[in-house]
């Protein structure tokens, strides 16, 4: 598989993005794949979009699929935030590889043991790349231990809530909405 084609998870995340007011927002489509989330960000009013993927072929596909809006998009080949330095975003959407696997054969699907290798790495980095009032949408699966992921997010003094879910044949997908507590005018919350 060269580039992940949109599936139920992609469409679920896209539908939530389209409910966001992204007018004048600086957005990040992390793991852009074919670029479906970047297009949704544009349709929701984003002023600038950065598309990141570890797979160069995915960046080319996203660029091709978003050619008519190329003036507001930049494309960066990167492993998560590694090539973004101190960049901060108002809105981040991430559909990570989350399927449990013993080996990381397919970077767009295989999430390692418990499907969490990429998700856990992402969670260590997101705080530094989210603006004070920023929002992050993260797609996860019931195969990834949702409660443990939410506890990790809360331990970083972030607020997290499930904004949408979808039951599939062998799993349930969840869209987590993550924000900084300071954006809510809160310093600390007892969870």
C-alpha positions in Angstrom: 0.0 0.0 0.0 1.6 3.2 -1.1 -0.9 5.8 0.1 -3.7 5.1 2.6 -7.0 5.5 0.8 -9.9 7.0 2.8 -11.8 4.5 4.9 -14.5 4.8 7.7 -11.9 6.4 10.0 -11.0 9.0 7.4 -14.6 10.0 6.8 -15.4 10.1 10.5 -12.6 12.5 11.2 -13.4 14.6 8.1 -17.0 14.9 9.2 -16.0 16.2 12.6 -13.5 18.7 11.1 -16.3 20.1 8.9 -18.2 21.0 12.1 -15.3 23.2 13.3 -15.0 26.9 12.7 -11.5 27.2 11.3 -11.8 30.7 9.9 -8.4 32.4 10.0 -6.8 29.3 11.7 -3.4 27.9 11.2 -4.0 24.2 10.8 -2.0 21.0 10.7 -3.0 17.8 8.9 -0.7 15.3 10.5 -0.3 12.1 8.6 -2.1 13.6 5.6 -2.2 10.5 3.4 -4.4 11.4 0.4 -5.2 14.9 1.9 -8.8 14.4 2.8 -8.4 16.2 6.1 -6.6 19.1 4.6 -9.5 19.6 2.2 -12.0 19.5 5.1 -9.9 22.1 6.9 -10.0 24.4 3.9 -13.8 23.9 3.5 -14.1 24.8 7.3 -12.3 28.1 6.7 -8.6 27.5 7.4 -6.3 30.3 6.3 -3.2 28.1 6.2 -2.7 24.3 6.3 0.5 22.3 6.8 0.3 18.7 5.6 2.8 16.3 7.1 3.5 12.7 6.3 6.4 10.3 6.8 5.6 8.9 3.3 6.8 11.1 0.4 4.3 9.4 -1.9 1.5 10.4 0.4 2.6 14.0 0.2 2.5 13.9 -3.6 -1.0 12.4 -3.5 -2.2 15.0 -1.1 -0.7 17.7 -3.2 -2.3 16.3 -6.3 -5.7 16.0 -4.6 -5.6 19.5 -3.2 -4.1 21.2 -6.3 -6.9 23.8 -6.5 -6.1 25.1 -3.0 -2.3 24.7 -3.2 -1.8 28.4 -2.3 -2.8 27.9 1.3 -1.1 24.5 1.8 2.5 23.6 2.5 3.8 20.0 2.4 6.5 18.7 4.8 8.0 15.2 4.8 8.4 14.5 8.5 8.0 11.9 11.2 5.4 13.6 13.3 6.7 17.0 14.5 10.4 16.3 13.9 10.8 18.9 11.0 8.5 21.5 12.5 10.9 22.9 15.1 8.8 25.3 17.3 5.8 25.6 15.0 2.5 26.1 16.8 -1.0 25.4 15.4 -4.5 26.5 16.2 -6.0 23.2 14.9 -4.4 19.8 14.5 -6.1 16.7 13.1 -4.4 13.3 13.3 -5.6 9.9 12.1 -2.6 7.8 13.2 -1.7 4.2 12.3 -3.5 2.4 15.2 -3.9 -1.2 14.3 -2.1 -3.5 16.7 0.8 -5.3 15.0 3.9 -7.2 16.0 6.0 -5.4 13.3 5.7 -2.0 11.7 5.5 -3.2 8.1 2.9 -0.6 6.9 3.6 2.8 8.4 0.1 4.1 7.5 -1.6 1.2 9.3 0.6 -0.6 11.8 0.6 1.0 15.2 2.9 -1.6 16.9 2.0 -3.5 20.0 -1.5 -2.4 21.2 -1.5 0.0 18.2 0.0 2.7 20.3 3.6 3.3 19.3 2.8 6.3 17.1 -0.1 7.5 19.3 2.1 7.5 22.4 4.9 9.3 20.6 2.4 11.9 19.4 1.1 12.5 22.9 4.6 13.4 24.1 4.9 16.1 21.5 1.4 17.7 20.9 1.5 20.1 23.9 4.4 22.0 22.5 2.8 22.4 19.1 -0.7 23.5 20.1 -1.5 27.2 20.5 -2.9 28.3 23.9 -6.4 28.2 22.4 -5.7 25.4 20.0 -7.7 22.3 19.4 -6.5 18.8 18.4 -8.7 16.0 17.0 -7.2 12.6 17.5 -8.7 9.4 16.1 -8.2 6.3 18.1 -9.7 2.8 18.2 -11.2 0.6 21.0 -8.2 -1.6 20.2 -5.9 1.0 21.7 -7.2 1.2 25.3 -9.2 4.5 25.1 -9.3 5.0 28.8 -5.5 4.8 29.2 -5.0 7.2 26.3 -7.4 9.7 27.9 -5.6 9.4 31.2 -2.2 10.2 29.5 -3.8 13.2 27.9 -5.2 14.4 31.2 -1.8 13.9 32.9 -0.4 16.5 30.5 -2.9 19.1 31.9 -5.0 18.9 28.7 -8.8 18.6 28.5 -10.1 15.7 26.5 -13.5 14.6 25.5 -15.0 12.1 23.0 -16.9 14.1 20.3 -17.9 11.3 18.0 -17.7 7.5 17.8 -18.6 4.9 15.3 -19.0 1.1 15.8 -17.5 -1.1 13.2 -17.5 -4.8 12.8 -14.5 -5.5 15.1 -13.8 -2.2 16.8 -15.2 1.2 17.7 -13.6 4.4 16.5 -13.4 7.5 18.7 -12.6 11.1 17.9 -11.0 12.8 20.9 -11.1 16.6 21.1 -8.0 17.8 23.0 -7.6 21.4 24.3 -5.3 23.1 26.7 -6.9 23.9 30.1 -5.7 27.5 29.8 -8.0 27.9 26.8 -10.9 27.2 29.1 -9.7 29.6 31.8 -8.7 26.7 34.1 -5.3 26.1 35.6 -5.9 22.7 36.9 -8.6 20.1 37.2 -9.0 17.1 39.4 -9.8 14.1 37.2 
